[in-house]
Amino acid sequence: MRRVWLILMLCVGMFLTSSVLISKEIRTIFVTAPASFPERSKLEAGVNALRNVGYRVIVGRSCEVSLSSREKANELNDAFANPEYDAIIAARGGYGSYNLLDWLDWEVIASNPKPLVGYSDITALLLSIYFKTGQTTFHGPMVAVELGSDTRSVQNIAAIFNGERTIRFNYQSIPVIEGKMIGRLIPANLSLFQALQGTEYLGSLKDAILVLEDVS
């Protein structure tokens, strides 16, 4: 099973250290499905895993019924605006997040910064929010994918939400060019990164470390 570790974004190497992660205590997590509809059993397993480590979890309507792109965007806008929600985690990837971008309220999102976690198709939201608002987003495990079956992913997400600044990796990497890098870490799904090229939702990559993920 492929594992996606929660980190500030995704780093190729043995560990990542950052001075800017979570600015407030995370107690309540909102789960939304901006892309494809999640499988109910996997969604419930992921929600229960988060609750078992002490989080209050609220599941959005997008995880229960089929919504239009505009309705999904409104749900995400409301989640950022709601002071009861401390973090937002996507249920799964798939397809559709790109279609929300024109409906997002950038002023609301910028005025209510909170962690947004996901990867794959959620790249459209992660990158657009980062470049439009300057808000840090998180390339990490999703509720109906890893969190219901991978204990390590749950532990990592809890560590980050509790203020941990260093994430260590348990695999051996083979560097193309050895050395150390310092810069903004910009992970992305390759397909969505390509789709955002030339739009207002993707900014400069100067002095950035770009990490791409995709499956064939």
Secondary structure as UniProt FT lines:
FT   STRAND          15..17
FT   STRAND          28..32
FT   HELIX           40..52
FT   TURN            53..54
FT   STRAND          56..59
FT   HELIX           61..63
FT   HELIX           69..81
FT   TURN            83..84
FT   STRAND          87..90
FT   HELIX           97..103
FT   HELIX           106..111
FT   STRAND          116..118
FT   HELIX           120..122
FT   HELIX           123..133
FT   STRAND          138..139
FT   TURN            143..149
FT   HELIX           151..161
FT   TURN            162..163
FT   STRAND          166..168
FT   STRAND          184..189
FT   HELIX           190..196
FT   TURN            197..198
FT   TURN            200..201
FT   TURN            206..207
FT   STRAND          208..213
//
